[in-house]
Amino acid sequence: MSKVDRSTRLPPDELRSRFWLWWLLIPLTLISVLSSGLIWFLPVDVVQDWAYQLAPPDDLRRMEAISHAEFLCWLLRLVMPLLLLATCRAWYDLDNTARGLSDAVGGLLSITRGNAAHTSGSRWRTVVLRGLLVVWCGLAAMHLADSLRQRVRDWPYYRFRAGDRVLPNISGSNVEVIRYLQQATPANARILVVSDQKLFFLSYYLLPRRLYHKMHPDSEHVIPKENLQRRLAMYRLDDLDESFIQRIAPDYILEYFEHPDELDPATLQDDPAWIAFQRQIHRDPSYVPGFLVRLRRVTVGGQP
Amino acid sequence: MSGLVLLSVGLLGQWLLGVAAAQTLLRWRGREVPRINRVQQTSEVSETSEVLAGRVAQRTQGQRVLALPSETERLCVEETPWAELAGLGLVLGIGLTAWGLFLWSLCGGMLGRGVSVCLTGIGFAWGGPVIVRRFTSRRVMPNRAGDLKRGSQRLSDGSLVTLEERRDAAWCRLCQWLIGGLAVAAFAQTLLTPQHFWDERSIFAIKGLVLAADGSVQSRDLHDPDFVQYHPRYPLLIPLAEQHVYALLGGVDDRLSKIIFPLLSLGMVLTMAGALSRHVQPGAAWLFALLIVTVPVLMPYELGFLSGQADAPMACFHGLALLYLWDALERAACGADNVPIGSSSRQRWLWLGSAQIGSSIIAGLCGGLAAFTKDEGIAFLLVDVVALSLVAVGRVLMTSRAAGTDPWSGERGSLSRRRSDGTTVNGTTVVALVSVVLGAVIVLAPWFWHRRGLPLTTEMDYFGRVSLSLAIERLPVLAWELSHLAHRMFWEWPIWGLQWWLMLVALVFAPRRAVSAAQLLLLLDVVGSLLSLMVAGMLAPAQLNEHIGGSSPRFLMQLVPVAVLFAAGQLAPRREPRGTVGRAGESTC
């Protein structure tokens, strides 16, 4: 009875708002109750198994599907109870929620009315402004959904790992060289590199090892392209003068070339430790890498 | 785990440090500068507020400069909105921490956990009392925001809540919830991705790691032209902020160090909302803050606030620099219309100058921090200063025309002129200009001194390449750049957002307002910044379509807050003091 009394006191716009809120809350409550219960009582393993069954018969795809399922499962476990709480709060104080929403909409409509003094009001200006806002919000929602999709895609690889564990977004050859140098050199090593590559990522992930590289002036402002489509001008070891090497005082010298024009097949297996490392990670005792890596320790006097 | 706890405490201390600095600067800006509305009904004024306002009117910057208002005038003392204080605290906390670490290291101190913990302690000792006072002090002025939030039908000053106020407050709350939700999403997404883009690792994060390992900005490797890093002369704000995180954490994790970027995003949005709400209807201020946070190119675009690149922080610092310049000019315009009749030229000068100086110093600091973030900041700072100078010259000329006098031949020593209609138009934009330059110089002088010793490998050296012959030779590329930028801004809106369309619509809807000093500054700044990009494209020793084509979305991202701020200045209904008689949306300044 008291509820009827209270609702009859509400002004028409708030009553309308209450009506719409009612119909919005019913499905939201159903969804949040059911999904919260389901997602918390259903073990993650079961969802992962289900994803595994649905994935294409490919190891990588299956691994991704399992991880995606895990991510979505935990996301829903966090979001759905929050949605449930919000709906409970709305039901608990339905009149005030309805009034708040009605007021908020009224406030927005008031702000976007194109009749401020300096805009010399007119109806079409209001329409344009509100139309722009609607498109803006739609666009934002679309991008937000897209970013969520991207996080789901990233999860199998990044999880909560730092970059030095994942080595993200670099070429496979760079990853192999980084892993090789990490095991072949001490953490405080100074490494002089001659290469036809941009070495920023190697330098970043190999820290605290320090990488030094004399960059050719012609390649300073050249952006490399994928799959060695662009050849960078570079110095070879013979081009470096003795004083330069002495100034750097490296512990190691690394020659690292990938471009086919820079490779001499006879030298590809010059570094036995590198070849052993490659054969180990590729699990192939006769594997020969397609690019040159030659690491040499520098003896006293600056000579390899 | 202890590292994470210390990091959390350190970030809190960093914020408190920023809050304390912000509070100091905002108070200097003239929190106590009174705003007079001549059309108030005195019956609505509570005794307390009038007594306070009267006392304040006598004391601007500690000097007795203004007479008490007449009985028909009402004073309205504005208080720094909580959102502005909190937001500016976040931004200044990160910026000043990095700058403090830089100075410390430049003076020979070692970077590491010790100094980072000390900074945290300073933050708690300085900022803690500010926050405690803010929460616990009994407000003398009516707390309208608090009353509205509690849903009271009557405010603490006794007046009734109007329907408009209730609606505005409800809309503000909805915006705050949405912004809060988006901030949580930004934090989550940031922490789910390690640094994985080109610039974030090769320019900034690598320097952060070297600083963490060597403990000094004087690191031998950072000065070595052959140490493998990109842009060795790029500024150190982000590397130092990341080093601060590593020092508190007790180890390196390039995923956690990205936490500073969503913090900057949140800080920028809150500051925009708070500062705007001092000028426009609070609901409109929060609406435009919401618009900024939903611009796709800022977030969730991968190279925006979700990444460790410097472009989004640049947008933050540059946006806030322009916000406070805009604020200074708006306050000056407000003050000019409200200068007590009969006040002397010195009183007018102090009145108007005090309204601008604090905001201008904040603008200068933010502009300096922008240039300490990325080299584009230098160009932005130059553009800001030139735009402000043009506005100042324009105002002086307009004032002189209105007064029918030669601009420089008036009363000796006075920079204010009285217009024929009885209001004062001020020349104190010069004060703003000087304050901006001063603020920027304070931040940048040590950096530029240090920068001289850094190598030039991979640097484009734009200023060294400036020559007339090169400009003439590369003149044809302007056409390509113009069409490219127009395409990026207006055609590719589904990718980057609608901010440029919003700016255009705002300009078309209120062209007369666009020529007011504050709005003109923003317009000139956007045009000047675009021109600077085009000139950079002409000078750069790189392939044009790769250099400008690849970087234009990130450059335009840095101008997004200015575009939205311009739209807010054009379209948002002006804030009305309570009880004002006037049309909705009409400016009361």
Interface residues (C-beta under 8 A of the other chain):
Chain A: N96 R99 G100 L101 D103 A104 V105 G106 G107 L108 S110 I111 T112 R113 G114 N115 A116 A117 H118 T119 R125 V128 L129 L132 V135 W136 C137 L139 A140 H143 L144 D146 S147 Q150 R151 D154 W155 Y158 F160 R161 A162 G163 D164 V166 P168 N169 V193 K198 L199 F200 F201 L202 S203 Y204 L207 P208 R210 L211 Y212 H213 K214 M215 E220 H221 V222 I223 F244 I248
Chain B: G151 L163 E164 R166 R167 D168 A169 A170 W171 C172 R173 L174 L182 A185 Q189 L191 L192 T193 P194 Q195 H196 F197 W198 R201 S202 A205 I206 L209 V210 A213 D221 D224 D226 F227 V228 Q229 Y230 V252 D253 D254 R255 L256 Q281 G283 A284 L287 L291 T294 V295 P296 P300 Y301 E302 L306 T457 T458 M460 W493 P494 G497 L498 W501 L502 V505 F509 A510 R512 R513 A540 P541 A542 Q543 E546 H547 G550 Q570 L571 A572 P573 R574 R583 A584 G585 E586 S587
